[in-house]
Amino acid sequence: YLEDILKLILMVTARVTGVEICSLWLIDESVSPIKIRLKASQTIDPEYMKDRSLNMNEGVVGFVATNKSPLIVENVLDEPRFKEKEMAKKLGLVSMVSVPLRVKDEKVIGVLNCFTASYHKFSETEVNLIITVANQAAVAILNTELMVKTKVVQEELETRKLVERAKEILMNRRNKTGEEAYHWIRKRSMDTRKSMCCIAEAIILSEEHDYN
């Protein structure tokens, strides 16, 4: 879900603002120290994007995320904070504006970068438009992440319920302890390369078939 949403955000941003290339970075709070990761971009080699991350005190994106305010760069090759100079040379990037992805409580979840292929002085109107797009994007990203997390939690709970039911069946059928039954299901899952959910469902179906 999220990857598709990020690509859509970049496409809409480029179309609405008229910039050539956009990139989107998201803050990763699951690691220490906190990092900001390149998650989506147009025309950038996927290999370059792989595991591309900066610390929060690094680069233009780190500066914008930490200070929660936009930064306009007239020439990225002359900007000491800009860390993607090789990419900029390769793609012919010149000017940029970088804005925080901000949600309602002022929390910043990432950064949206907009680049031009020739020298461009971003006007206040253009920057405000990009800020508006970025804030709407932040809400969309947050909602998508919440939806994905909810789905994952629901699937996890469903799997636990099925595994517990399968454990009970094995305990009754094969006279196993709860721990032995769980290890049997897990080993079967590893041996067959199927999820524990699939193994549990098969045990339950077998029990229902025998019962009928």
SULURUR-V496616 format. One record per backbone hydrogen bond with DSSP energy under -1.0 kcal/mol. CO is the residue of the C=O (numbers start at 1). NH is the residue of the N-H. E is the energy in kcal/mol with one decimal. If there is no record, write none. Layout:
co = [CO	CO]
nh = [NH	NH]
e = [E	E]
//
This chain:
co = [1	2	3	4	5	6	7	8	9	10	11	12	13	14	21	22	23	24	24	25	26	28	34	35	36	37	40	45	46	49	52	54	55	58	59	60	61	62	63	64	71	73	75	79	84	85	86	87	88	88	94	95	96	97	98	99	101	103	107	109	110	111	112	113	114	115	115	116	123	124	125	126	127	128	129	130	131	132	133	134	135	136	137	138	139	140	141	142	143	144	145	146	147	148	149	150	151	152	153	154	155	156	157	158	159	160	161	162	163	164	165	166	167	168	169	170	177	178	179	180	181	182	183	184	185	186	187	188	189	195	196	197	198	199	200	201	202	203	204	205	206	207	208]
nh = [5	6	7	8	9	10	11	12	13	14	15	16	17	18	115	42	113	39	40	111	37	35	56	28	54	26	24	49	50	52	38	36	58	62	63	64	65	66	67	68	98	96	78	82	88	89	90	91	92	93	76	116	73	114	71	112	109	106	103	27	101	25	99	23	97	20	21	94	127	128	129	130	131	132	133	134	135	136	137	138	139	140	141	142	143	144	145	146	147	148	149	150	151	152	153	154	155	156	157	158	159	160	161	162	163	164	165	166	167	168	169	170	171	172	173	174	181	182	183	184	185	186	187	188	189	190	191	192	194	199	200	201	202	203	204	205	206	207	208	209	210	211	212]
e = [-2.2	-2.6	-2.1	-2.2	-2.4	-2.0	-2.2	-2.6	-2.7	-2.6	-2.0	-2.9	-2.7	-1.8	-3.3	-1.5	-3.0	-2.7	-1.5	-2.5	-3.0	-1.6	-1.0	-3.6	-2.4	-2.5	-2.9	-1.6	-1.1	-2.0	-2.6	-2.9	-2.0	-1.3	-1.9	-2.7	-2.5	-2.3	-2.6	-1.4	-2.6	-2.8	-1.4	-1.3	-2.4	-2.5	-2.2	-2.4	-1.2	-2.4	-3.1	-2.3	-3.0	-2.5	-2.3	-3.0	-2.8	-2.2	-2.6	-2.8	-3.1	-2.9	-2.7	-1.9	-2.0	-1.2	-1.3	-3.0	-2.5	-2.6	-2.0	-2.3	-2.5	-2.2	-2.3	-2.7	-2.6	-2.0	-2.4	-2.4	-1.6	-2.0	-2.7	-2.5	-2.5	-2.1	-2.8	-2.3	-2.2	-2.6	-2.7	-2.6	-2.3	-2.5	-2.7	-2.5	-2.4	-2.4	-2.6	-2.3	-2.4	-2.4	-2.2	-2.2	-2.8	-2.5	-2.1	-2.6	-2.6	-2.1	-1.8	-2.4	-2.7	-2.1	-3.2	-2.6	-2.6	-2.1	-2.4	-2.2	-2.2	-2.5	-2.7	-2.5	-2.1	-2.2	-3.0	-2.2	-1.4	-2.0	-2.7	-2.3	-2.1	-2.1	-2.4	-2.7	-2.3	-2.1	-2.5	-2.4	-2.4	-2.4	-2.2]
//
